[in-house]
């Protein structure tokens, strides 16, 4: 989880490969209307997100005990709660970074449907993980391998094979 440009897709794919589980990108679950809205620079509202989050939660639930990795912004607690209703065992990895670090990352992603102009609204919406939520927060200002290794070392919900 994290704001756009935090590395969710890149880290998620690397983590899934390391854990030998399926990977999916939540961006691929957006209906065309959501993509059009974001492309025009308009942030999604909770009504836009509800069916999208249900589809993501269903994908997570279908993975069962074997598990999977999904990159998803999940910026608010209510969004994470919605995902947990589908898959109570979901663990979140909050990829955290400063607006400056994330802004640099976004600038290197030409052609992505999420414009950099929405970064400020994403940071304003972000509700970091609470202590009662399963998950960890990892600083993104390091290598992908370091982020994956930090997760492997600190996660409580898997065993390294």
C-alpha positions as CSV (number, residue, x, y, z in Angstrom):
1,X,0.0,0.0,0.0
2,X,1.0,3.6,-0.5
3,X,0.7,6.7,-2.6
4,X,1.1,6.6,-6.4
5,X,4.8,6.3,-7.2
6,X,5.8,4.6,-4.0
7,X,6.9,1.5,-5.9
8,X,3.9,-0.7,-5.1
9,X,3.9,-2.6,-8.4
10,X,7.7,-3.0,-8.6
11,X,8.1,-4.1,-5.0
12,X,5.0,-6.2,-5.2
13,X,6.2,-8.1,-8.3
14,X,9.6,-8.7,-6.6
15,X,8.0,-9.8,-3.4
16,X,5.7,-12.2,-5.2
17,X,8.6,-13.7,-7.1
18,X,10.6,-14.2,-3.9
19,X,7.6,-15.8,-2.1
20,X,6.6,-17.8,-5.2
21,X,3.0,-16.6,-5.1
22,X,0.8,-14.9,-7.7
23,X,1.0,-11.1,-8.2
24,X,-1.6,-8.7,-9.4
25,X,-1.7,-4.9,-9.8
26,X,-4.8,-3.2,-8.4
27,X,-4.5,-0.7,-11.3
28,X,-5.6,-3.5,-13.6
29,X,-8.9,-3.8,-11.6
30,X,-10.0,-0.2,-12.2
31,X,-13.1,0.2,-14.5
32,X,-12.6,2.5,-17.5
33,X,-14.6,5.3,-15.8
34,X,-12.1,5.4,-12.9
35,X,-9.1,5.6,-15.2
36,X,-10.7,8.3,-17.2
37,X,-11.4,10.3,-14.0
38,X,-7.9,10.0,-12.8
39,X,-6.4,10.7,-16.2
40,X,-8.3,14.0,-16.3
41,X,-6.7,14.9,-12.9
42,X,-9.8,14.3,-10.8
43,X,-9.3,12.1,-7.7
44,X,-11.5,9.2,-7.1
45,X,-14.1,9.3,-4.4
46,X,-15.2,6.5,-2.0
47,X,-18.1,5.6,-4.3
48,X,-15.6,5.1,-7.2
49,X,-13.4,3.0,-5.1
50,X,-16.0,0.7,-3.5
51,X,-16.5,-1.8,-6.4
52,X,-12.8,-1.6,-7.2
53,X,-11.8,-2.6,-3.7
54,X,-14.4,-5.4,-3.7
55,X,-12.8,-6.9,-6.8
56,X,-9.4,-6.6,-5.2
57,X,-10.6,-8.2,-2.0
58,X,-12.2,-11.1,-4.0
59,X,-8.9,-11.7,-5.8
60,X,-7.1,-11.8,-2.4
61,X,-9.7,-14.2,-0.9
62,X,-9.4,-16.5,-3.9
63,X,-5.7,-17.0,-3.3
64,X,-6.5,-18.9,-0.1
65,X,-3.8,-20.0,2.3
66,X,-1.2,-20.1,-0.5
67,X,-1.4,-16.4,-0.7
68,X,-0.7,-13.7,-3.2
69,X,0.7,-10.2,-3.5
70,X,-1.5,-7.3,-4.7
71,X,-0.2,-3.8,-5.2
72,X,-3.0,-1.4,-4.0
73,X,-3.0,2.1,-2.7
74,X,-5.3,1.3,0.2
75,X,-4.7,4.8,1.5
76,X,-7.5,4.9,4.1
77,X,-8.3,2.6,7.0
78,X,-11.8,2.1,5.6
79,X,-10.4,0.8,2.4
80,X,-8.1,-1.7,4.2
81,X,-11.1,-2.7,6.3
82,X,-13.1,-3.4,3.1
83,X,-10.3,-5.6,1.9
84,X,-10.1,-7.4,5.2
85,X,-13.8,-8.2,5.0
86,X,-13.0,-10.3,1.9
87,X,-9.7,-11.6,3.2
88,X,-9.2,-11.3,7.0
89,X,-5.7,-12.6,6.9
90,X,-4.4,-9.9,4.5
91,X,-1.2,-8.2,5.7
92,X,-0.3,-4.7,4.5
93,X,3.2,-3.4,3.6
94,X,3.0,0.4,3.7
95,X,5.7,1.7,1.3
96,X,6.4,5.1,2.8
97,X,8.4,8.0,1.5
98,X,8.6,11.8,1.6
99,X,6.7,13.8,-1.0
100,X,10.1,14.7,-2.5
101,X,11.2,11.1,-2.9
102,X,7.8,10.0,-4.3
103,X,7.7,13.1,-6.6
104,X,11.1,12.1,-8.1
105,X,9.8,8.6,-8.7
106,X,6.6,9.8,-10.3
107,X,8.6,12.0,-12.7
108,X,10.3,9.0,-14.0
109,X,7.0,7.3,-15.0
110,X,6.0,9.0,-18.2
111,X,2.6,7.8,-19.6
112,X,1.2,6.5,-16.3
113,X,-2.5,7.4,-16.1
114,X,-2.1,8.8,-12.6
115,X,-0.8,12.4,-13.1
116,X,1.7,13.8,-10.7
117,X,-0.7,16.6,-9.9
118,X,-2.7,14.2,-7.8
119,X,0.2,13.3,-5.5
120,X,-0.7,16.0,-3.0
121,X,-4.3,14.7,-2.7
122,X,-2.9,11.2,-2.2
123,X,-0.7,12.4,0.7
124,X,-3.7,14.3,2.2
125,X,-5.8,11.1,2.0
126,X,-3.2,8.7,3.3
127,X,-3.9,7.2,6.7
128,X,-0.8,5.2,7.8
129,X,-1.2,1.8,9.3
130,X,-2.6,1.7,12.8
131,X,-1.0,-0.4,15.5
132,X,-4.0,-2.8,15.4
133,X,-3.6,-3.5,11.7
134,X,-1.5,-6.4,10.4
135,X,1.3,-5.0,8.5
136,X,4.6,-3.1,8.5
137,X,5.9,0.2,7.2
138,X,9.0,0.3,5.1
139,X,10.9,3.4,3.8
140,X,11.0,3.3,0.0
141,X,14.3,5.3,-0.2
142,X,16.3,2.1,-0.6
143,X,16.7,-0.7,-3.2
144,X,13.9,-3.0,-4.1
145,X,15.9,-5.9,-2.8
146,X,16.4,-4.2,0.6
147,X,12.6,-3.5,0.8
148,X,11.8,-7.2,0.0
149,X,14.4,-8.4,2.5
150,X,13.0,-6.1,5.2
151,X,9.6,-7.5,4.6
152,X,10.9,-11.1,4.8
153,X,12.7,-10.4,8.0
154,X,9.9,-8.5,9.8
155,X,6.7,-10.2,8.5
156,X,4.9,-12.4,10.9
157,X,2.5,-14.1,8.5
158,X,4.8,-16.2,6.3
159,X,7.7,-18.5,6.5
160,X,10.6,-18.1,4.2
161,X,11.0,-21.2,2.0
